[in-house]
């Protein structure tokens, strides 16, 4: 009887202790520097290699560094377009919200775009010419290896040349 009572007390203590550990681990402030929700994402203007109107947030790393990993988010207004371009390194894209439309090729053609709703993921290997458009407000998360580089198929489409 004493062994059963002792075992019950020990198990109860472990359950209480485990509940406290889980509660501390789940507390948002405990991971504040390296965890993000849509509400805590700090948005700013997008870099000059994308047209004005988009917002940009760096979640991890430095996308302009010569090496290393990065994770960024782009918030795009409805109808926002990114002209045909390619990247020298793989681009991994997750659609967080909205519908992101993507087409492949050298010329922007809305009739040839595929729609990717929230929760979709795609990766584009180096040198794959592609273009994109937001259907509704769209948030995409992009991660990969630095440096991020946009190479527009038509150099006149490069927004950094127009500023």
Buried (B, 14 or more C-beta within 10 A) or exposed (E): EEEEEEEEEEEEEEEEEEEEEEEEEEEEEEEEEEEBEEEEBEEEEBBBBBBEBBBBBBBEBBBEEEEEEBBBBBBBEEEBBBBBBBBEBEBBBBBBBBBBBBBBEEEBEEEEBEEBEBEBEBEBEEEBBBBBBBBEEBBBBBBBBBBBEBBBBEEEBBBEEEE
